[in-house]
Amino acid sequence: IFRVNLPRGKDGYRHPKMDDNFGQLLEKLQPDIAHIGHLNHLSTGLVDELVKRKIPIVFTLHDFWLMCPRGQFMQRNFGEDGELYQVCDGQEDEKCAKTCYSMYFSGQESERQRDLAHWTTWIAARMEETRGILAKVDRFLAPSRYLRDRFIQDFGVEKHKIAYLDYGFPLHYLTTEGSRKMEVFTFAYIGTHIPAKGIHHLIEAFGRLKGKARLRIWGRERAQETAALKSLARDLVQNGNQVEWMGEYVNQNIAEKVFLHCNAIVVASIWGENSPLVIHEAQACKVPVITADFGGMKEYVQHQVNGLLFRHRDPGDLAIQMQWAMDHPAAFQELGEKGYLYSQNGDIPEIRAHCEELGTI
């Protein structure tokens, strides 16, 4: 294992020193094939180093980074309706400059056109670079059909070069011993405290519930983001219910430390998540999931089949689904018992079987 990262290189995409070091590593290792999981915080030039040495490339897609400079098709600026972080309907160079990079403009009206031209040109060059990767990769893998289809329809990936293959999981730590007996119905969020995850919508929905309930939020705190969420919870949750901030957890202990201590997992992401790991992990432990009817989220949860769906980015509808779960706990748990939709026994894909299937692609 060789660990390397450019933590401050989020918007950069080509780093010659990184490319040179990678090339030296390839000369030392002489691999037969390369598997790319992401290029963000690394360098697009890694692909060229592999091509120069005629090393076949398999690239697993986890988000939209190749086709969207920000990676999630979520805009930074306020929309016409005043909503922040709107879902973007597609990549266009000038639109990207206006909606996602104007924060880097000087702020002087006399400089606006020059700033806009600069960032439009930067984005065009960046997109030319990432589009060039398509011809160099031998096979793309997408962990959801939604993501696969977006890359075919919106980015021009040829159908024969991209295959759907869901993630595989080591199942030994995804077992629960004991029962989930909560004093009150307990909803849970697991993940990072960033706007894209929609925790603010979850808190708003939780504040609308009638009856006694609890919301537990797991994940590493992020200074301003977490402080803002805690302030939001104090303002919006006035029904006597409690929001508990649980902090970090070790993923190998997720079944014992998280899933045994909640009745429902809520995935309220405001972007088009492709194949959320937490949905799979919850399904492995038969914890029912409430998530949005959008992207890969609705691909792995079907409403009233193995979980509940709410209208994407709609806290009011999320509250309705959460209320139903509270009011019908036995029926809700029955949905969770269905588990994963794409196996006969409801089990999520196991990592060894995943690797065997990978070898056939």
N, C-alpha and C positions, 0 to 999 in steps of 0.2 A: 504494500500500500504506500503510495506517494501522495502526501497531502499538500495541496496548494490552493490558494484562493486570493482573489483581489477584492477585498471587502468593500473598497470604495470605487470599484470599477463597474458599477451597475449600468451606467449608460454607455460606457465604452464597449466596443465589440471586438477590436483587433489589437492584440498586444504582442509585438514582435519578440520581446524577450521571453514571453511565455511560450511562443511558438518554437523558438530556438531550444529552450530547455526540454520541451516535449519531443522535439526531433532527436535530441541526444538520448532521451530515454527510450525512444523507439529503436534506435540503433543498438542499444544495450539489450533490450528485451526481445526484439525480433518477433513480435506477435503474429499469429496467423490471421486474426480478425480483431476488430475494435468495436466496442459497444459504447456509444455516447449516450449519457443520460441528460446532459444539459451543457450549454456553452456559456451561460451567463456567469459573470465573475471569472471567466477563463478567457478564451479567445476563439473567434471563428477561424483563425488560422490553423488551429489544430486539425481541422478537416484537411487542409492542404498538405500538412505534414504527412498525414496518412495516405493521401492520394499519391504524393511523390514516391512513396515506397510501395505503392500498389497493394495496400492493405485494405481488404474489404471492410465496409463500415455499416453497422446497424445502429440506428438512432431511435431511441425511445422518446416519444413526445410526452411531456407532462403538462404543458400549457401552450399558450399561443406565442411564445417568445420569438420564434422565427418569423411570424407574420404580423406581429404587433410590437413596436418598440418598447412598450410598457409591459407586455407579456400577458395581460389579462383582458384586453378589450374593455377597459374601464377608464373613463375619462377623468381627468383631474379637476377641471374647472366646473363651475356651476352651470347647469343647463338652463334652458329657457324657462322651465318650471321652477327654477330655484333649487333643484335637487343636485347634490354633490355626488361624484363618482357614478355618473350615468353609464349604462351599458352602451358601448360603441357598436355601431352596425357594420363597421368595416374599415380597413386601413386606407387612408388617403394622405399623401405627404403634407399638404398644406393644412388639412383638417387636424392632423396629429400635432402640427406645430402650434395651432391656435388653442386646441383643447387640452393638450398635455404638456407643452413645453413653454407656454407663455409666462410661466413662473420664472423663467430664465431671461425674459425680456428686461430691458433697462427700466421700463416704466415711463419713459419719456415719449409722449405722443409723436414727437418729431422723429424719433428713432424706430417707431413701431414697424414700418414697412421694411426697414433694413433688418431688424430683428427677425421679422417673419420670414424674410427671404433667406437669412442665414440658417434658421432652424429647419425650414422646408428643404433646403439643400442638404443639410446634415441628415435628415430623415431619409431623403431619397437615396443618398449614398449608403446609408445603413441598410435600407431595404434591398438595394441592389446586391449588397454583400450577402444578406441572408437568403435571397432568392437563388443566388449562385450556388448555394449549398445543395439545393435540391438535386442537381444533376450529378453531384459528387458522392451522394449517399446511395448505397446499394439497396437498403431496405429500411423503411420507417415502420415503427410499431406504435400503435395508439391504444391506450388502456380503456378507451370507450369508443363506441361506434360514433357518438356525437363528435368527438375530437377528430376521428378519422375522416368523417364526412366534411367537416369544416375545412380541413387541409386539402381535400380533393376539390371542393366547390369554390373555396375562397382564395386558395393559394396555388392551385394548379399542380398539386402533387398527382402524378399519374397513378391510376388505381392499382396497377400491378406492382407498384413500388411501396405500397403501404398496406399493412395488415392490422386487424384488430386482435389484440391479445391483452386480456386483463392482467392486473398484477397478481403475483403469487406471494403467499404469506407463510412464514414458519408458524405452524399451528400449535406448537407445544406450549406457548405462553397464552394462547387464546382459549383457555378453558377456565370455567368458574366452578369452584367447589363451595357449596352452600347456596342459600337463597337470598334474593334481594327483598328483604322485608324492611321497608322504610316507615318511619313514623308518619310522615306525610309524603304525598306524591312528589317525587324529585325529578326535575329536568336537569340535564347536564349539557354543557358545551365543553369540547376538548379542542385545543389548538392555540394558535398565536393570537395576540390581541391587536389585530390590524383591521382597518376599516373594511377590507375586502371580505372579511369573514362574517360581517353582518351581526356582530354581537349587540350593536346598538338597537337593531330591530328586535332581537331576541329579548332584550331587557324591556323594550317598550311593550312587546306582546305579553310578557310575564306580568307587567304592571296592570294589565287589563283583566287578569283572570279572577273569577269568582270562586271562593273557597280557599282552603288552606293548601299551600304548595310551597316548594322550595326550588331555587335555581342554584346549581353549583357550577362554577366556571373554573375549569382547569387550564393551565398553561402559564408559561413564563410571562411575568409582568414586563411591560414596555413603557416605563416612565410616563410620558405625557398621554399616550393612548390609553393606558390602564387607568390613570388618574381621571381622565375624561369619562371613561365608562363607569367608574365608581361614582362620580358626581351625577351622571345620568341616572344610575340606579337609585341614588338617594332622592332624586327629584321625581322619578316616575313610578317607583314601587311604593305606593302609599296604602296598599291594601292589607298591611300587616304581615305580608309574606317576606321571606328572607332571601337575599342574594349572598351566597357564600363564595369567597375567592379562595380557591384551593391550592393555587400555586402550581409548580411543576410536578411532573411525575416521570418515572422511568418507564419507557414504553414496554419493556419486558414484564412490568408489573401492572399493566393497564387493566387486565381482567380483575385482579384482586383489589387494586387500589381505586379503580374508577368504576368499572361496570357493575361491581357488586354494591355500589353505593348510589345507584340512580335507577329510575323507572323508564327513562327515555333519554335518548341522545337527540339533540337538535342541531342540524346543520343548516344555517340560515345565510349562507354566503350570498353576497350581492353580485358576484361575477359568475361566469359559467364554469364552475368547477367541473373537471372532466371525469375523474374516478376517485372520489374522496376515500382515502385510506380508512378514516374513522368510520365510515358507513360499513365498509367490509368488516372491520374489527368488531363493531357492535353486532353485526349480523352473525359473526362467528360465535359470539357469546349470547345470542338470542335476545339482545336488548333492542326493542323496537326503535325505529328512527323516524323523526319528523324532519322533512327537508323540502326544498323548493322544487317546483315543477319546471325546472329549467336545466339545460345542459346535461352533463353526465349524472347529475344528482337524480333526476327523474328516470334515468336509465337503470339505476340500481335499486330504486324504491318505487313501487307502484301503489297508488292510493287505495287504501283499504284491502290490499293484497298482502304486502309484507311491511307496511308502514303507512305513514300519512304524508300527503303533499299539500303545500300551501302555495298560493300565487306568489311568484318570485318578487321579492322586494316589497312585500305587502305585510306589514306588522299586524294589521287588523285580521287578515285571513290566517296568519300564523297563530294569533291568539285563539281563533275559532278552533283550529286543529288541536292546539294544546289543551283547550277546555274540554274537547271531546275525549282526549286521552285521559284526563283527570276524571271525567264523569263516567267513563267506561273502562276502568283499569283492566278487568279480566279480558274483555274483547281486544283491547289494545295489546296486551301481552300475547294473545293468540296470534296477532299479526307478526310480532317479533319472532315467534317460534317458527315461522316460515323460513326465516333466514335469507340466504342468497337465492336469487331468482333463477340462476342459470346452471344449477346442478340439481340432480334428482333428490338428493337428501338435504338440500339447503346449506351445505358446507361451502365456504369460500374456497377459491383455488389454493392448493397447497404448493409451496415453493418448488418442490422436486418435480411435481407434475408440470408446473409452469416451465421449468427449464427443459424438460423433455419435449414439450410442445414447441418451445422456442427453437429447439434443434431441428424441427421439421419445416420451419418457415424459410 
